[in-house]
Structures are given as C-alpha cells and as structure tokens.
Amino acid sequence: MQLVIISGRSGSGKSIALQALEDLGYYAIDNLPAMLLGSLVDELQDDRTVRSSMAVSIDARNLPEALKRFPQLLHDLRARNVDCQVVYLTTDARILLERYSHTRRRHPLTRGSDMTLAEAIDSEEQALSEIRDLADLVIDTTRLSVHELRGRITDQVAGHRAEQMTLTVESFGFKRGVPLDADIVFDARCLPNPYWDPALRDATGRDASIIAFLDSYPVVTEMHDDILAWVERWLPRYQASQRSYLTVAIGCTGGQHRSVYLAERLADHLAKRHAGIRLRHRELGMQVNLPAEDETDGNDPLQEGT
C-alpha cells in the first residue's frame, strides 16, 4: 500500500494537493485525525475493493497530543512495510497574511481564540514542526500557481518510485529569498554578470547569447565542475540515508542568468548518469522535464485552497 500524508500551513495549498492525488486515483481523506492513521490502514488493507494508493491530509486542527505522537505513528506504519511519503507544503508568512486578508477567510486556529492572524500562522508552524522535520518532500508554494502545484504533486509525488531518490536542481534569485524547500544551496553571485551588458539584460541563462557569454569565462566552468563533483561525491551518501527527495538550489542575484545557466548544465550532466533528475527555474516560472524540455504554464501565485 502507498500512503501519502499531506501536511503544512493553512493557505499553502493542501486541498489542491489532495485533490490532485484524488484525480489520479488515490483514495483521499481530508483533515484526518492523526491517531486514526493505523486503524485506517488496517481497514483498507483488509478491504480488497479499495484502491492500493491512499492520500490523507493532517493539519494543525489535530489535537496537540496527536501531533506530538506523529513521529511514532509514522515509524509504526513504516515498520509494517507501508510505503509512506510525508509531503509538507509551506508558504512565506507574509504571503499567507496577504492571502487571508484578500479572501477575508478565518485562519483555523483563530476560531474560538483571541489570537491575531499573525500569531495563528506562527503557532501553526510550531505545532507542525515535527511533521515538517520528518517530511520526505517540502514544497514551497509561495510563488506557485494552482496549475504548477498540481504539476509538482503529479510529477514528484504520484510519479515517485519508492526505491529511487528524486533529485531536483533549482535556479533562483537571492533578491527574492532562498527557496524554502532547498536542501543544499550554492551561490553564483561571484561570477561575471551578463546583466550589466544592456544587450544581454533581457535574455536568460537558457538563451544562446548568455550561454556564449558565460562560456567565455573559465571561472564559470570551474564553478560548474566543482558543484558537479560535489554532488556526484555526496549523492550516494544521501541515497544511502533513505532520502526520497533532494533539492540542490543555485542562486544568483536575480535568478535569470548565471543560476539558470549553471542549473541547466548541472541537470544535463546528472541526467546522463542518474534517473529521477528534475530541473526547475523559480524566477522563470518553469520546470523542465529531462531529457525532453517541456515548459509549464502559468506564473500567477497560488490563491486558492488550504
């Protein structure tokens, strides 16, 4: 049996993620009390008419004691050879404040309490901290559209094989902050910057003009080779630690030129030797499927669902 546990901050897109899995044939249950996980698995394993893939949403509306016991509950399920994936959705707190203000919805933790919205958002993150620490995959939905989030769930969660670690190479711009779901971060801001050439400013690291510019500097190749060597050296260690997902993020100032160029080269090299490589450009609002390139549509921030 495959069990996907969706958790995360209210307003980060948990309902959308659960609906995406349900559309893919998963037996889906929203807001499941954590203490019922074991009983639910028992019932479904005994019922031959039920599908073998299940997705549940567990959030901060659970009793505090149930959330504290989540690590043991998860351990018990895995000891029974249940294929469990824990997916945690997070969003920048400032964006959550804007979303709740725009929709005028109440945060679940403000109901029946005197907490402010900001206090409720902070309290929820603390209540779910143990689930986040145990998450196999953390998805930052701050700048994802509904379409992009559904695509990430389809590609990374439903398409994930238990015996294979999924490695994502992501480019980003430091001026918009480090991705919340990054595991390893490399800084490319010391490299020559095409931005200062007006003729190159509007191009990206995927364009021939930027590639030619950066290819002309040996230091750029040196950084790429060093990052590739580091990832190749340590990837087996991460795989041996039973990790299901790993995100390597490369950043430059704006996330348009140097980081995109390096992420493209790194992912291309890794895809020739390893399965399960994903390439994503945060500031370009696109994901590239390797080896064929397939850009996703839509750059509008996620605005619906919980």
RAPEMO-V634790 format. One line per field, one symbol per residue. psi: psi as a letter, one per 30 degrees, with the letter a starting at -180 (. if undefined). A space follows every 50 residues. Layout:
BEGIN
psi: ???
END
This chain:
BEGIN
psi: kkkkjklakkffgeeeeeeeeefggkjkkkhkkefgeeeeeeeeffjffk lfkkklkkafflkeeeeefeeeeeeeeefggkjkkjkkklkkeeeeeeee eefglkkeffkglgkleeeeeeeeeeegeeeeffkekkkjgegkleeeee eeeeeedegkkegkkkkkkkllkffglkkfgkekkkjgfflkjfefjeff efllffkeeeeeeeffjefeeeeeeeeeeeeeefeeeeefggkfkkjjkk kaefgedeeeeeeeeeeeeefffklhkkkkjeffhlkkkkfkkjkllkgk lkfll.
END
